[in-house]
Amino acid sequence: MSTQFQTAVKATVSDTHRYDAIDRMVERGERTNLGILVRMSGLDGEFRRRALNGLAECNGADELEDLAEDTTIDPSLRRRADELC
């Protein structure tokens, strides 16, 4: 896992640093890590949505398709993933 991923999931990180870490993952095309963030039920929805939107920005069509079909994540995230495919 990248340093940015570790920052994004660390409990003691400020929201600003968490957003920055997700944005850096998008810039670097860390599609697998972004997909993991979307699936993390312990992470607030705003960060999961940011990771989801980031997948669309970094050509994560395969990951978005998987997320759209993943019944373990929130239905609103599945719908958004389907829209972004």
Contacts in CASP RR format, 6 or more apart in sequence:
PFRMAT RR
TARGET T0000
AUTHOR 0000-0000-0000
METHOD contacts of the structure
MODEL  1
MSTQFQTAVKATVSDTHRYDAIDRMVERGERTNLGILVRMSGLDGEFRRR
ALNGLAECNGADELEDLAEDTTIDPSLRRRADELC
1 33 0 8 1.000
2 25 0 8 1.000
2 28 0 8 1.000
2 30 0 8 1.000
2 33 0 8 1.000
4 21 0 8 1.000
4 22 0 8 1.000
4 24 0 8 1.000
4 25 0 8 1.000
4 28 0 8 1.000
4 30 0 8 1.000
4 33 0 8 1.000
5 21 0 8 1.000
5 25 0 8 1.000
5 30 0 8 1.000
5 33 0 8 1.000
5 36 0 8 1.000
5 37 0 8 1.000
7 13 0 8 1.000
7 17 0 8 1.000
7 18 0 8 1.000
7 20 0 8 1.000
7 21 0 8 1.000
8 18 0 8 1.000
8 21 0 8 1.000
8 22 0 8 1.000
8 25 0 8 1.000
8 37 0 8 1.000
8 43 0 8 1.000
8 47 0 8 1.000
8 51 0 8 1.000
9 37 0 8 1.000
9 40 0 8 1.000
9 43 0 8 1.000
13 21 0 8 1.000
18 47 0 8 1.000
19 47 0 8 1.000
19 50 0 8 1.000
22 34 0 8 1.000
22 37 0 8 1.000
22 47 0 8 1.000
22 50 0 8 1.000
22 51 0 8 1.000
22 54 0 8 1.000
23 50 0 8 1.000
25 33 0 8 1.000
25 34 0 8 1.000
25 37 0 8 1.000
25 51 0 8 1.000
26 34 0 8 1.000
26 54 0 8 1.000
26 55 0 8 1.000
26 57 0 8 1.000
26 58 0 8 1.000
27 58 0 8 1.000
29 58 0 8 1.000
30 58 0 8 1.000
31 55 0 8 1.000
31 58 0 8 1.000
31 59 0 8 1.000
31 60 0 8 1.000
31 62 0 8 1.000
31 63 0 8 1.000
32 63 0 8 1.000
34 51 0 8 1.000
34 52 0 8 1.000
34 54 0 8 1.000
34 55 0 8 1.000
34 58 0 8 1.000
34 60 0 8 1.000
34 63 0 8 1.000
35 51 0 8 1.000
35 52 0 8 1.000
35 55 0 8 1.000
35 63 0 8 1.000
35 67 0 8 1.000
37 43 0 8 1.000
37 47 0 8 1.000
37 48 0 8 1.000
37 51 0 8 1.000
38 48 0 8 1.000
38 51 0 8 1.000
38 52 0 8 1.000
38 55 0 8 1.000
38 67 0 8 1.000
38 73 0 8 1.000
38 77 0 8 1.000
38 81 0 8 1.000
39 67 0 8 1.000
39 70 0 8 1.000
39 72 0 8 1.000
39 73 0 8 1.000
40 48 0 8 1.000
41 73 0 8 1.000
45 74 0 8 1.000
45 77 0 8 1.000
48 74 0 8 1.000
48 77 0 8 1.000
49 77 0 8 1.000
49 80 0 8 1.000
52 64 0 8 1.000
52 67 0 8 1.000
52 77 0 8 1.000
52 80 0 8 1.000
52 81 0 8 1.000
52 84 0 8 1.000
53 80 0 8 1.000
53 84 0 8 1.000
55 63 0 8 1.000
55 64 0 8 1.000
55 67 0 8 1.000
55 81 0 8 1.000
55 84 0 8 1.000
56 64 0 8 1.000
56 84 0 8 1.000
61 85 0 8 1.000
64 81 0 8 1.000
64 82 0 8 1.000
64 84 0 8 1.000
64 85 0 8 1.000
65 81 0 8 1.000
65 85 0 8 1.000
67 73 0 8 1.000
67 77 0 8 1.000
67 78 0 8 1.000
67 81 0 8 1.000
68 78 0 8 1.000
68 79 0 8 1.000
68 81 0 8 1.000
68 82 0 8 1.000
68 85 0 8 1.000
69 78 0 8 1.000
70 78 0 8 1.000
71 78 0 8 1.000
END
